[in-house]
Amino acid sequence: MGLSFQNKIIAVGMLLLALAPAARSERVEPAPPALSGVTVTEKLGQKIPLDLEFTDEEGHKVKIGDYFKKDRPVMLTLNYYQCPMLCTLQLNGLIKGLQDLDLDFGADFQIVTVSFDPGETWKMARLKKQTYLKELGRAGAESGWAFLTGRSQPIKTLADSVGYGYRWDDATQQYVHPAVVMVLTPDGTVSRYLYGIEFDQKTLRLAAVEAADGKVGSTLDRFILFCFQYNAEEGKYAVSARILMKVFGAIWAIIIASVLFTFWRMERNRTRDKRREEAPA
């Protein structure tokens, strides 16, 4: 069944919101009336409440904190399983990035997807999980990606704790919401927001390494992260000119010091040899 004209306007607005560059919490962009209150207010450095109760895709009661383990960052998405468009685009884009991600599901990182529709059931969550795991085709994803449902209050509390705004639109009979992945540290602190519907594996990897404080990934990842900073306008990690200048400056200083030290040793050895030659037999 085709979308009505009003539905198309809402859909286009939601896509533009998803593709828009990340905004700092203090910056307010004008939005169409249909998108009023649908935004992300970044809460970097703030912790989410880990005692919030939800239901997993098998019908078991869980706490959001159950998915936070030592040294393992968590990628959190807020969606709803009957979403006609944006959630599917976002999760499909996430899967493409995850397929090439050289980190282990459940060991190096965890993904938690929470439905913000309190009317959805754990059976819907299970069906959605089965669909995406089949598409993903990666070992460990069964335990490394949780799909949760819950009651209104825990959902709202979780969304508020990460600054995620959404609302039900009566005219279109669907939720209006942004598309963003929140990357959290192992203790539940908000580390990074990744906006949009496409996520390349390098961005996902560096976000995980950053959130885990270098405890996942390789030494090379940590060096790259030192030289790269997250560019919210581009939605990816880019070389930091300031840090790169410091690195090259340090390398240049080491080279100069090495050259001077070499010359000093050569001169010292020359002086010592000369003294030996001039010394009486």
Secondary structure, 3 states (H helix, E strand, C coil): CCCCHHHHHHHHHHHHHHHCCCCCCCCCCCCCHHHCCCCECCCCCCECCCCCEEECCCCCEEEHHHHCECCECEEEEEECCCCCCHHHHHHHHHHHHHHCCCCCECCCEEEEEEECCCCCCHHHHHHHHHHHHHHHCCCCHHHHEEEEECCHHHHHHHHHHCCECCEEECCCCEEECCCEEEEECCCCEEEEEEECCCCCHHHHHHHHHHHCCCCCCCHHHHHHHHHEEEECCCCEEEECHHHHHHHHHHHHHHHHHHHHHHHHHHHHHHHHHHHHHHCCC
